[in-house]
Amino acid sequence: EESLDPWKKNFFQDELSHNIAFFYVAEHIEQQVIIGYILFWIFEDTLELHDILVRGKYRRMGVGSELMKAMFQLAHIKKVKEIFLEVRKSNLEAIQFYKTFKFTKTGERANYYKNPQEDALVLGLLLF
């Protein structure tokens, strides 16, 4: 079974200790298993998407889109004006997913990721 969380448990605990952090979970009710999550921060009028993950066999079933919609709903309530995120340059599936929500490239971060080392694309979306 693949691990659902790419980060260690203490990372999640640290992330969620911030009052600007939001964490939504998608659960398969019948199987009582977490099938995805989205983690983001909202500060002032900016939302920073830290991670979205859907368990492999549940991908391409709309789970990620529903998590994104939940994030957008809260962004609207909180009057967020911009959303940004980083993604590995090689993660073409994720980049395409974000493009379906109208994210565009706003920059790059050299050597942003480790294990393996890789540059990140910065994607952004203006809401107003």
Secondary structure, DSSP 8 states (H G I E B T S, - for coil): ---S-SS-HHHHHHHHTSTTEEEEEEEETTTTEEEEEEEEEEETTEEEEEEEEE-GGGTTTTHHHHHHHHHHHHHHHTT--EEEEEEETT-HHHHHHHHTTT-EEEEEEEEEETTTTEEEEEEEEE--
